[in-house]
Amino acid sequence: MTGFARESGVLADGTGFVWELRSVNGRGLDLRLRLPNGQDALEPALREGLGKRLKRGNVSATLSLKREERPRLTVDPVALDGALALALDLAARIPGSAPPRPEALLALPGVMRSEVPEPDEALEEAKRAELATAWGRALEGLVAARRAEGAKLLDILAGLLDEIAILREAAASAAADQPEAQRRRMLDQLSALLGEGGTARVPEERLAQEVALLAQKSDVREELDRLGAHIEAARALLKAGEGAGRKLDFLTQEFVREANTLCSKSASVPLTRIGLDLKAAIERLKEQAANVE
């Protein structure tokens, strides 16, 4: 199922953060995390939390951090002393030259350097706790988005199951006429082979046996019964709600199998047409079932 959630805020040390979570359809549950440097320690807890809330879907999560601060600069005494000595020596060699200016010395490469503060582990741990809490809020937002989509999807699936049930009833009605249709077809074929009135030489009992054999081979009552059971099972899964996705995936494969067998056994054009419509409806059901959690 698809969904999107975004959670942003500012940490205690002034660092701004943004969580963005996206999910698309997937057979299993797969999480792709993009974390800034130094935040890898968050990953195990994030994966565990996701596994408790979701069962299916390809989820991508991105954490962005931004802190508006200028780096602290400090003077390198050794570099400054070296630069000053060289400047004074040069000034002494040039009569009438002005003494070296402080700002010019500080602008020389290597005289000023950035000061990297020592990391405060307690502060870093507090930041990770804040980020994990924000992740939880973002995850709840993603779950809510997926549930909203699921409510719409439920109506679509229920409508498809109703359509399949109607086609199943139509197939049952069409299949009831198959024995008589096969008898007429056989009589027409015999008339074509033996000539007009030639069918009278065929014993009625023998004709009934052949028709019975054909009717047995084209009997689709079992397929229709199983299809009816699958429809009820699918409705029960939708009613049960959460965690129905994998089971519904498997069940749609059984729908396909019964529809294929029905079409292969069909002995009439009307039943074949219904079977093709049935297969088309089942294919739409199968596509939508891939979205179910």
Salt bridges, closest charged atoms under 4 A:
GLU7 OE2 - ARG137 NE 2.80
ASP13 OD2 - ARG67 NH1 3.44
ASP13 OD2 - LYS127 NZ 3.28
GLU20 OE2 - ARG6 NE 3.25
GLU20 OE1 - ARG22 NH1 3.29
ASP30 OD2 - ARG32 NE 3.54
GLU43 OE2 - ARG47 NE 2.91
GLU48 OE2 - LYS52 NZ 3.54
GLU68 OE2 - LYS66 NZ 3.40
GLU69 OE1 - ARG67 NE 3.17
ASP76 OD2 - ARG113 NH1 3.68
ASP89 OD2 - ARG93 NH2 3.28
GLU103 OE2 - ARG101 NH1 3.97
GLU121 OE2 - ARG128 NH2 2.88
GLU124 OE2 - LYS127 NZ 3.67
GLU125 OE1 - ARG128 NH2 2.83
GLU140 OE2 - ARG53 NE 2.87
ASP162 OD1 - ARG235 NH2 2.78
GLU163 OE2 - ARG284 NH2 2.68
GLU169 OE2 - ARG168 NH1 2.70
GLU180 OE2 - ARG184 NH1 3.71
GLU204 OE2 - ARG183 NH2 2.92
GLU210 OE2 - ARG206 NH2 3.18
ASP219 OD2 - ARG221 NH2 2.81
GLU222 OE1 - ARG226 NH1 3.47
GLU223 OE2 - ARG226 NH2 3.51
GLU223 OE2 - LYS265 NZ 3.20
ASP225 OD1 - ARG168 NH2 3.98
GLU232 OE2 - ARG235 NH1 3.18
ASP249 OD2 - ARG56 NH2 2.73
GLU254 OE2 - ARG257 NH1 2.53
GLU258 OE2 - ARG226 NE 2.87
GLU293 OE1 - ARG146 NH2 2.29
